[in-house]
Amino acid sequence: EQVDKLTLHIDIAGKINRCIREFGLRDLGQLEQDLVFGDAGAKEVINMLRSKQNLSEENKLRLLIIYAIVCPE
């Protein structure tokens, strides 16, 4: 039973990691964090939107909302 649970856990973790890589979520998360802490700006947001064509509409919107909150001007 424990081996089955471990196997299931490894399978789920593998699928999550595949999604993170496939959709570029690691880079997106890092950019969001950099925006919040003032280490990134409009240039980085534009580069992300241009280079990551497979970002979902929700991820693009969240990124733009974070940018708007951090840089209201």
N, C-alpha and C positions, 0 to 999 in steps of 0.2 A: 504493500500500500504506500509506503514512504517513497519507494522508487517511482511509482506511478505519479505521485504528487511532485516529485523532483523533476521528472520528465516533462510534466505539464508546465511547471514553472519555467524550465529552460526553453520550452517551445514558445510560451507567451513572451518571455524576455527577448527571444530571437525575433519574433514578429514586431515587437515594439521597436527594437533597434533598427530593423529593416525600414520601418515607416519613418523613423527619425532621419535616417540617411536619405531615403527616397525623396522626402519632401523638404529636405534642407532645414529641418527644425533646429538643429544645433546652431547653425549660423544665424538663423532668425532669432532664436532665444538670446544669443550673445549680443546681437545688435540691439534688441529691445533693452537688455540690461545696460549696454553702453549708453543708449539714449537717456535712460533714467538717471544714470550717474554722471551725465554730461561729457562722456568720452566719445560721443558720435553726434553727427548732425545731419543736415539735409543731404549732403553729398553721399554719405553712407546709405541713407534711406533710398535715394535714387539709384545708387549702384545695386542695392539688394533687389529692388523692384525690376530693374533691367536684367540682372543676371539670373534671377530665380523665376523663370517663366512658369514653373509648376506650382508656385505658391497658391494656396486656395484663396478665394475671395475673403474669407473670414480672417486669414492670417494677414493679408494685405491691409484689410480694414483695421485690424488691431494695431498693426505697425503704424499706420497713419494716425490713428487716434492717440497712440503714445507720443508720437512726434508732435501732434497738435497741443497736447497737454504740456509737454516739456518746453516747447518753443511756440508760445501763443502768438508771437509777433508774425 
